[in-house]
Each structure stands twice: as structure tokens, then as C-alpha cells.
Amino acid sequence: MSMITSIRDTNSESDESAEDAGSSIYERLRDDIIHGRVKANERLKVAELASRMGTSTNPVREALQQLRGEGFVIMTPNRGARVRPIDEEFVRDICEIEVLIEPALTRWFVGIVTQVEIEELERVQAEIEALNFADEMKHSRLDLEFHRLMYDRHYNRHAVDLWVRHRQILGAISRQFTTSVKRQRDVLEEHKELLRCLKQYDADAAAAAIAKHVSGSGAHIIEHMRARRY
């Protein structure tokens, strides 16, 4: 009996190690693509990547498939994988998906939100306003906390996980740019409007508010990308 338990534990640890390795390769490749260390349309050769990252080819293939699913990598028959350009269209596509997902998550949250949760959102919002973008990384953490309070209880984990991934992608891209004063002001006002809708238990207005928030963030990133290109 103890032997079986020991084998299960060992296998579990091995599986977790493999998953961690695959996740690490995925994150490293994604980071390289987002920040331009791997150029647009550059071929991604499995053997070369495995050698550079000190791993076998299987975790690299798994990472490439995940990146393909998220739109970072394009795969074509007989030509393998290549990097998709991280451009305005890429950001637009993600934001269009988020404009569908986040209002649905928000609308559901309005139906189950408690006074305690509203007070917690107000507490985080107060911290965001007090910080006033003085520390971009801290602001990002607080903003993530604000939205997680609304989404983490949702029953559709696939939708929430997709939101998290998109949030990470857009966050990594946006960190390359300075948040304009106008966008800073808009973010604070959009959060306040969302809170007003939540306190009134107005699902339609809350969904509209979060859609505006997502669209504004996407437009701000695209504006910076275009300015850099020209």
C-alpha cells in the first residue's frame, strides 16, 4: 500500500515538473515574441529552440501549439512555425474577444455581488486613486486585483482563464508604452462608473461600462503602436 502511494507521489511530482518546464518555455517564447527579440515572420525551429532552452523537443512543440492557439505563432504545412507580427491587428483581435467576454462575466457578477464585495472593490479603487499611476507595476497589480474580484467566482473557468491570458498579453505589450494622462484619467472614471452600476445592480449598464473600459485600453495600446511605427 505504501509502495503504491510512493509511486503515485513520484509520478505526480514528475508530471508537475514537466508541466512547469512546458509553461516556462511557453512564457519565455511568448515574452521574446512580444518584446521583439524574435522577429515577425521568423521561423521557429523546434530542434534549435530545444537546444537553446536546454530541453527536449516535446515541451517546445507543446509551447508552440499553445502559442499558436493564442495567435502568436502561425503554422503552415511543410514550413513549420513562424512568428506572427505583434501589431495593431493582433491587439485589435484580442480586444474584440474581450469586449465579448468581459461584459458577460460582469453581467453575471451583478447578479451575485454582495455588499462585502462592493466594499472590497471600493477599497481597491481607493488604493488605485491614491497611487494615481505613480508606480505603473503597482497600479497593474491593483487593477488586476480589482477585476479578479469580479471574475474569479464565475462558473465558466475557460472564459476566466482566457481573460487572464489576454490580460497578461496586453499587459506585457502595454508596459512598453507610457500611459497618457488622458488614459489615466479615463481609467479612474471608468472604474468609478462601473462601481456605480454595481451598487445599483444594473447589469446592462455595468456590461456597457466594462465594454467601454476594454475598448479604451485597446485603443490606447494601438495608438502607441501606430505612433512608434511612424
Backbone torsions as a table, in degrees:
resi	resn	phi	psi	omega
1	MET	NA	-46.4	179.2
2	SER	-66.2	-30.0	179.4
3	MET	-64.8	-43.8	179.9
4	ILE	-63.0	-44.3	178.4
5	THR	-59.0	-43.1	-178.9
6	SER	-62.8	-41.9	-179.9
7	ILE	-65.5	-42.6	179.6
8	ARG	-61.7	-44.6	-179.5
9	ASP	-61.4	-43.3	-179.0
10	THR	-63.5	-45.3	179.8
11	ASN	-62.9	-40.5	179.8
12	SER	-60.7	-44.3	179.5
13	GLU	-64.1	-38.3	179.2
14	SER	-65.0	-43.5	178.9
15	ASP	-60.6	-44.0	-179.9
16	GLU	-63.4	-39.1	179.2
17	SER	-64.3	-41.1	178.7
18	ALA	-63.8	-42.8	178.8
19	GLU	-63.5	-41.8	178.7
20	ASP	-62.1	-41.6	179.7
21	ALA	-63.2	-45.5	178.8
22	GLY	-62.5	-41.6	178.7
23	SER	-63.3	-41.0	-179.4
24	SER	-63.4	-43.1	179.0
25	ILE	-64.5	-44.0	177.3
26	TYR	-57.6	-47.9	-177.7
27	GLU	-64.8	-39.5	179.6
28	ARG	-65.9	-44.0	179.0
29	LEU	-65.2	-44.0	179.9
30	ARG	-61.5	-42.3	179.4
31	ASP	-64.1	-40.7	178.9
32	ASP	-63.5	-39.3	-179.7
33	ILE	-68.9	-47.7	-177.7
34	ILE	-59.6	-40.3	-175.2
35	HIS	-93.6	8.6	172.8
36	GLY	78.1	9.8	177.5
37	ARG	-71.3	-25.0	169.1
38	VAL	-111.9	121.8	-169.9
39	LYS	-76.3	155.3	176.6
40	ALA	-57.9	136.2	179.3
41	ASN	71.6	2.8	177.4
42	GLU	-68.7	139.1	178.4
43	ARG	-73.9	141.4	179.2
44	LEU	-111.0	100.2	-176.5
45	LYS	-90.9	123.7	-173.3
46	VAL	-56.4	-49.3	-176.9
47	ALA	-62.5	-41.3	-179.9
48	GLU	-66.4	-42.3	179.4
49	LEU	-65.0	-42.0	179.3
50	ALA	-61.8	-41.7	179.2
51	SER	-65.5	-43.9	-178.4
52	ARG	-65.6	-34.6	-176.2
53	MET	-95.9	0.9	175.7
54	GLY	65.3	45.3	-178.4
55	THR	-141.8	176.8	175.0
56	SER	-81.0	175.1	-176.0
57	THR	-77.1	-26.7	-176.1
58	ASN	-60.4	-48.3	177.4
59	PRO	-61.0	-32.2	178.1
60	VAL	-67.0	-44.6	178.2
61	ARG	-60.2	-42.2	179.3
62	GLU	-63.4	-41.8	178.8
63	ALA	-63.7	-41.2	179.5
64	LEU	-65.0	-38.1	177.4
65	GLN	-64.6	-40.4	178.3
66	GLN	-65.4	-41.9	178.5
67	LEU	-66.0	-34.1	176.0
68	ARG	-64.4	-44.0	179.7
69	GLY	-61.6	-28.1	-179.4
70	GLU	-94.7	0.8	175.0
71	GLY	89.3	3.3	-179.7
72	PHE	-78.5	-27.0	-173.4
73	VAL	-126.2	140.6	176.2
74	ILE	-112.7	131.4	178.6
75	MET	-116.2	131.4	179.2
76	THR	-127.8	146.4	-179.1
77	PRO	-57.6	135.6	176.4
78	ASN	67.1	2.4	179.3
79	ARG	-123.0	-10.0	177.2
80	GLY	75.8	-151.9	-174.8
81	ALA	-101.0	144.8	172.6
82	ARG	-140.6	161.8	-175.0
83	VAL	-80.8	130.5	172.5
84	ARG	-79.6	137.6	177.2
85	PRO	-59.0	133.5	174.8
86	ILE	-88.8	88.6	-173.0
87	ASP	-126.3	-169.6	-177.8
88	GLU	-61.2	-36.9	-179.9
89	GLU	-65.0	-37.1	178.6
90	PHE	-61.8	-47.9	179.2
91	VAL	-65.3	-42.0	178.8
92	ARG	-57.5	-45.4	-178.2
93	ASP	-61.2	-43.3	179.0
94	ILE	-63.5	-45.3	-177.0
95	CYS	-66.1	-34.5	177.4
96	GLU	-64.7	-36.0	176.4
97	ILE	-68.3	-42.9	-178.2
98	GLU	-66.9	-30.7	177.7
99	VAL	-67.5	-19.1	173.7
100	LEU	-88.7	-41.7	-174.3
101	ILE	-73.6	-52.5	-170.6
102	GLU	-65.5	-40.1	174.7
103	PRO	-60.9	-36.3	178.3
104	ALA	-65.7	-43.8	177.9
105	LEU	-63.3	-41.0	-178.7
106	THR	-67.6	-43.7	179.7
107	ARG	-58.0	-42.2	178.2
108	TRP	-64.4	-41.2	-178.3
109	PHE	-61.8	-37.6	179.2
110	VAL	-58.4	-33.3	-178.4
111	GLY	-74.6	-16.3	-176.3
112	ILE	-125.6	-1.6	-174.7
113	VAL	-62.8	141.9	178.0
114	THR	-107.5	165.4	177.5
115	GLN	-63.1	-35.8	178.4
116	VAL	-61.5	-41.9	-179.7
117	GLU	-68.3	-38.7	176.8
118	ILE	-61.9	-42.8	178.5
119	GLU	-63.9	-36.5	178.1
120	GLU	-67.9	-40.0	175.7
121	LEU	-62.8	-40.3	178.4
122	GLU	-65.4	-36.1	177.8
123	ARG	-63.7	-46.2	180.0
124	VAL	-65.0	-42.1	178.7
125	GLN	-61.2	-38.4	177.2
126	ALA	-62.0	-38.7	176.9
127	GLU	-66.0	-41.2	178.8
128	ILE	-61.0	-44.9	-178.9
129	GLU	-67.9	-38.9	178.9
130	ALA	-65.5	-38.0	178.7
131	LEU	-67.8	-40.7	176.2
132	ASN	52.8	43.2	174.7
133	PHE	65.5	18.0	179.4
134	ALA	-66.4	-27.1	179.1
135	ASP	-132.5	104.8	-174.4
136	GLU	-60.4	-40.7	-178.5
137	MET	-66.6	-42.7	178.5
138	LYS	-65.7	-40.2	176.8
139	HIS	-58.9	-43.7	-179.8
140	SER	-60.4	-41.2	178.8
141	ARG	-65.2	-42.4	179.2
142	LEU	-66.2	-41.2	179.5
143	ASP	-63.6	-40.5	176.4
144	LEU	-62.3	-42.8	178.6
145	GLU	-60.7	-42.0	-179.9
146	PHE	-57.5	-49.6	-176.4
147	HIS	-75.3	-32.7	177.4
148	ARG	-63.0	-34.7	178.4
149	LEU	-58.7	-30.1	179.6
150	MET	-86.9	-35.2	-169.2
151	TYR	-98.1	-25.8	-170.0
152	ASP	-64.4	-22.5	-179.1
153	ARG	-87.4	-4.6	-175.0
154	HIS	-66.6	142.2	-177.0
155	TYR	-70.9	-26.0	-177.0
156	ASN	-86.9	89.9	-175.6
157	ARG	-68.6	-27.7	177.9
158	HIS	-63.7	-43.4	179.5
159	ALA	-65.1	-42.7	-180.0
160	VAL	-65.8	-42.9	179.0
161	ASP	-62.5	-38.7	178.0
162	LEU	-65.3	-40.7	176.0
163	TRP	-59.5	-44.0	180.0
164	VAL	-59.9	-46.3	-179.2
165	ARG	-62.9	-44.1	179.0
166	HIS	-64.6	-37.8	177.7
167	ARG	-60.7	-44.4	179.1
168	GLN	-63.2	-42.5	-179.5
169	ILE	-63.7	-52.2	-178.9
170	LEU	-64.3	-35.1	177.5
171	GLY	-63.6	-43.4	179.4
172	ALA	-64.2	-38.5	179.1
173	ILE	-69.9	-45.3	-174.9
174	SER	-67.6	-25.0	179.9
175	ARG	-65.4	-14.2	176.7
176	GLN	-75.9	-13.1	-174.0
177	PHE	-122.1	157.8	175.0
178	THR	-88.0	134.6	177.6
179	THR	-73.7	123.0	-178.1
180	SER	-66.6	158.2	179.2
181	VAL	-61.3	-40.5	178.9
182	LYS	-61.4	-44.4	-179.6
183	ARG	-66.4	-37.3	176.2
184	GLN	-58.0	-47.4	-179.7
185	ARG	-63.8	-41.5	-179.3
186	ASP	-64.5	-40.9	179.9
187	VAL	-59.0	-46.6	-179.5
188	LEU	-62.5	-43.0	-179.4
189	GLU	-67.9	-37.8	179.8
190	GLU	-66.0	-38.4	175.9
191	HIS	-64.1	-42.7	-179.4
192	LYS	-64.5	-40.6	178.2
193	GLU	-63.3	-41.2	177.9
194	LEU	-61.3	-43.6	178.6
195	LEU	-62.8	-39.2	177.8
196	ARG	-61.5	-42.3	179.3
197	CYS	-65.5	-40.3	179.1
198	LEU	-63.3	-43.1	-178.4
199	LYS	-67.0	-24.2	177.2
200	GLN	-92.9	-0.9	-178.6
201	TYR	53.9	41.2	-179.3
202	ASP	-100.2	95.8	-174.3
203	ALA	-65.2	-42.0	-178.3
204	ASP	-64.0	-45.0	-178.8
205	ALA	-67.6	-37.7	178.7
206	ALA	-64.8	-42.1	178.4
207	ALA	-63.2	-40.8	178.2
208	ALA	-65.7	-38.2	-179.3
209	ALA	-65.4	-42.9	-179.2
210	ILE	-71.6	-33.3	176.4
211	ALA	-62.9	-41.7	177.3
212	LYS	-63.7	-39.6	-179.8
213	HIS	-63.1	-46.4	179.8
214	VAL	-64.7	-45.7	-179.3
215	SER	-61.8	-40.1	179.6
216	GLY	-65.0	-41.3	179.0
217	SER	-65.2	-42.8	178.8
218	GLY	-63.9	-44.0	-179.8
219	ALA	-62.3	-36.3	179.8
220	HIS	-65.4	-43.1	178.9
221	ILE	-64.5	-45.7	-178.7
222	ILE	-62.1	-40.5	178.2
223	GLU	-58.8	-43.5	179.0
224	HIS	-67.5	-39.0	179.5
225	MET	-63.7	-42.0	178.5
226	ARG	-65.5	-42.2	179.1
227	ALA	-61.5	-40.2	179.2
228	ARG	-67.0	-36.4	-178.3
229	ARG	-67.8	-35.8	-178.1
230	TYR	-95.5	NA	NA
